[in-house]
Amino acid sequence: MKQRMRVWVLLLTAVTLAAADTLIGTWKAADASATLKIVSKNRLVYNGVPYACRVDPQVIYLQDPEEGVVPYPYRVSGDRLIVAFPEGYTVQFRRVSASAKKKAVAPSPPSGSGENYLLRGKFCSYSGSSGGGTSYSSNPWAWFDGRGTFRYGTNSYYSGGGDLYANEGGGSGGTYEVHGDTIVLHFPDGSTSNAYVHYRIGGGRISEFKYGSALYAPQLCE
């Protein structure tokens, strides 16, 4: 079992890293029950409903109006896309059409902020579900250098229906600025997003922050 898990980790990490920039296009569920159109790394349309999102090499972060930021781990092989839903099931999509690959725009360096040193180290979040013979957990993480540069990724695990896979991502990079209780995040595709300080320790150092509805803290990395 452990050997199989290691094989899946190596295979799926390589596949998703290579496929992240090729997801833009239209995908249809194998049973024709759903249609997914990924317009860009910041926007998708699911069954005709538009959503703000961020497409990373291993996870699609969907901005849900009620739930906040929800992670959807995925793996892709050729024209097949398998997405793990938080409820504990997966949906297999087939590509209908694709658009030309767009060149990523490097993030702009942060305009000098004297507060960046207050955010330093590795922060993690966690979500999981189980039921009906399946289990799923997601462990998004972000590492901040205290000078305005950060890396981020997600470790996720799924088992059920005879399938077992894990994505343990090396992460992408970006830049950040701390302005009071607001953390401005600059991503590699040129987009920005905000996180908010939830708790501080001595000297004003940030020990917890919220991104969407998810809480990030060092202790959740353990």
DABEL-V374707 format. One record per run of one state. SS is the DSSP state (~ for helix, > for strand, _ for the rest). FROM is the first residue (numbers start at 1). TO is the last residue. If there is no record, write none. Layout:
BEGIN
ss:SS from:FROM to:TO
ss:SS from:FROM to:TO
END
This chain:
BEGIN
ss:_ from:1 to:1
ss:~ from:2 to:22
ss:_ from:23 to:24
ss:> from:25 to:29
ss:_ from:30 to:34
ss:> from:35 to:40
ss:_ from:41 to:42
ss:> from:43 to:46
ss:_ from:47 to:48
ss:> from:49 to:55
ss:_ from:56 to:58
ss:> from:59 to:64
ss:_ from:65 to:67
ss:> from:68 to:77
ss:_ from:78 to:79
ss:> from:80 to:84
ss:_ from:85 to:89
ss:> from:90 to:98
ss:_ from:99 to:115
ss:~ from:116 to:118
ss:_ from:119 to:119
ss:> from:120 to:124
ss:_ from:125 to:126
ss:> from:127 to:131
ss:_ from:132 to:133
ss:> from:134 to:145
ss:_ from:146 to:148
ss:> from:149 to:160
ss:_ from:161 to:162
ss:> from:163 to:168
ss:_ from:169 to:171
ss:> from:172 to:179
ss:_ from:180 to:181
ss:> from:182 to:186
ss:_ from:187 to:191
ss:> from:192 to:200
ss:_ from:201 to:201
ss:~ from:202 to:204
ss:_ from:205 to:205
ss:> from:206 to:211
ss:_ from:212 to:213
ss:> from:214 to:217
ss:~ from:218 to:221
ss:_ from:222 to:222
END
